[in-house]
Amino acid sequence: MDIAYGYGERSLMTRIREYSIWILPPEPVFDRLAQIITQISKQYSTPSFEPHVTLLGNLSLLEQEVSSKTQQLANFLKPFTLHLTTAGLLNEYFRSLFINIEKTEELMEAHQKARTLFRSGREPEFFPHLSLMYGNFSREIKEKIIAEIGKDFQIRFEVKDMYVTLCSSNIALKDWRRLAQFTFQTVKEN
């Protein structure tokens, strides 16, 4: 969705687009997962994309409003650990093949705080995952891929920031892009 209000230069400031808030794994985890995504993409002619966890998606707002609320969220959050567990598959385009993520108290609290800040009550239940492949493929093909890449990941990494990303299921994948990074302002208590 890309709706402009007004005319000329001013319309750029008042354009409503769809955004998501992403968590990205740090290096070297990012590179390892990006290689898996790229390998699958080449082998099965699927879209390639950055490895990410969507904390909250399909936010139809002005970019300034998304940035302001994401900064508020970052100010509230403390660094926490994400635990990627096992491969999974669904019969859904954007969740075709993925790695499940443990629903820790910190992750669920971050998601709930984001929903509250953005007044996002329309989304389905939060299903934390990191996609490896987008597309409509048979269960057999996805099981074959899991057999090749392995089912058990058991990857842990610390989350200290998040990104506002121009992306949604209504925006062409080639146009998805990170716009701004927001670092959590509070420190983890020992």
C-alpha positions in Angstrom: 0.0 0.0 0.0 1.4 3.4 -1.0 -1.1 6.2 -0.5 0.0 9.8 -0.9 -1.9 12.8 0.4 -1.3 16.3 -0.9 0.8 17.3 -3.9 4.4 17.7 -5.0 7.3 17.6 -2.5 5.0 17.7 0.5 3.3 14.4 -0.5 6.5 12.6 0.3 6.2 13.7 4.0 2.6 12.5 4.2 2.8 9.2 2.5 1.4 6.2 4.2 3.3 3.0 3.5 3.4 -0.4 5.2 6.3 -1.1 7.5 7.5 -3.9 9.7 9.8 -4.0 12.8 12.5 -6.6 12.3 15.1 -8.2 14.5 18.2 -9.2 12.6 20.7 -11.8 13.9 24.3 -10.5 14.4 27.3 -11.7 12.5 28.3 -14.5 12.0 24.8 -15.9 12.5 23.4 -13.5 9.9 25.9 -14.7 7.3 25.2 -18.3 8.0 21.5 -17.9 7.7 21.8 -15.7 4.6 23.9 -18.4 2.9 21.1 -21.0 3.6 18.4 -18.6 2.2 20.5 -17.9 -0.9 21.3 -21.6 -1.5 17.5 -22.5 -1.3 16.6 -19.5 -3.4 19.0 -20.5 -6.2 18.1 -24.2 -6.1 14.3 -23.6 -6.1 14.0 -20.2 -7.9 12.5 -18.5 -4.8 13.0 -14.9 -3.7 16.1 -14.2 -1.7 15.8 -12.0 1.4 17.6 -11.0 4.6 17.3 -13.3 7.5 15.0 -11.6 10.0 12.4 -12.1 12.7 9.4 -9.9 12.3 8.5 -8.5 15.7 5.4 -6.7 14.3 4.3 -6.3 10.7 1.9 -4.6 8.3 2.0 -1.2 10.0 0.2 1.3 7.8 1.4 4.6 9.1 3.5 7.6 8.2 7.3 6.9 8.4 7.8 9.5 11.1 5.1 7.9 13.3 6.6 4.5 12.8 10.1 5.8 13.7 8.8 7.7 16.7 7.0 4.7 18.2 9.9 2.3 17.4 12.2 4.7 19.3 9.8 4.6 22.3 9.8 0.8 22.1 13.6 0.7 22.0 13.7 2.9 25.0 11.6 0.4 26.9 13.3 -2.8 25.9 16.4 -4.4 27.5 18.7 -6.7 25.5 17.5 -10.3 25.5 18.4 -13.6 23.9 16.7 -15.2 21.0 16.8 -19.0 20.7 16.3 -20.4 17.2 15.3 -24.1 17.6 14.1 -26.4 14.9 13.0 -26.1 11.2 9.3 -26.0 10.5 7.0 -25.7 7.5 3.5 -24.5 6.8 1.4 -24.2 3.7 1.8 -20.4 3.6 3.8 -18.4 1.1 5.7 -16.3 3.7 6.0 -19.1 6.2 6.7 -21.9 3.8 10.0 -23.0 5.5 11.3 -21.4 8.7 13.2 -21.9 11.9 11.0 -21.8 15.0 11.9 -19.3 17.8 11.4 -20.1 21.5 8.6 -17.9 23.0 10.6 -16.5 25.8 9.1 -14.0 28.3 11.3 -11.2 27.0 10.4 -11.8 23.3 6.7 -12.1 24.0 6.9 -8.9 26.2 8.7 -7.0 23.4 6.0 -8.1 20.9 3.1 -7.2 23.3 4.7 -3.8 24.0 5.0 -3.2 20.2 1.3 -4.1 19.7 0.3 -1.8 22.5 2.4 1.2 21.1 1.2 0.7 17.6 -2.4 -0.2 18.7 -2.1 -3.3 16.5 -4.9 -5.6 17.6 -5.7 -6.9 14.2 -2.8 -9.3 13.8 -3.1 -13.0 14.5 -1.4 -14.6 17.4 2.4 -13.9 17.4 4.2 -16.8 15.8 8.0 -16.1 16.2 10.0 -17.6 13.4 12.8 -16.8 11.0 11.9 -17.7 7.4 14.3 -19.6 5.2 12.1 -19.8 2.0 9.1 -18.1 0.6 6.9 -19.9 -1.9 4.2 -22.4 -2.5 5.9 -25.8 -2.6 4.8 -29.3 -1.6 5.4 -30.7 1.8 7.7 -33.3 0.2 10.0 -30.6 -1.3 10.2 -28.8 2.0 10.9 -32.0 3.9 13.7 -32.7 1.4 15.2 -29.2 2.0 15.0 -29.8 5.8 16.8 -33.1 5.3 19.6 -31.3 3.4 20.0 -28.3 5.7 19.2 -30.1 9.0 16.2 -29.8 11.3 17.9 -28.9 14.6 19.5 -25.4 14.7 19.8 -24.5 18.4 21.2 -21.0 17.7 21.2 -18.3 20.4 22.1 -14.7 20.0 21.6 -11.4 21.9 19.1 -8.9 20.6 20.2 -5.3 21.2 18.4 -3.5 18.5 15.7 -3.6 15.8 14.9 -2.1 12.4 12.1 -0.3 10.8 11.7 -1.9 7.4 9.6 -0.9 4.4 8.0 -4.2 3.8 4.7 -6.1 3.9 2.9 -8.7 2.0 1.5 -5.9 -0.2 4.9 -4.6 -1.3 7.1 -6.3 -3.9 9.9 -8.2 -2.2 12.5 -6.3 -4.4 11.3 -3.1 -2.8 11.8 -4.2 0.8 14.5 -2.2 2.6 15.7 -1.3 6.0 15.1 2.3 6.8 16.3 2.9 10.4 18.0 1.1 13.2 17.0 1.5 16.9 19.2 0.4 19.7 17.7 -0.6 23.0 18.5 2.1 25.5 18.4 0.1 28.7 21.1 -2.2 29.9 20.5 -5.8 30.9 20.5 -6.3 34.7 22.8 -9.0 36.1 
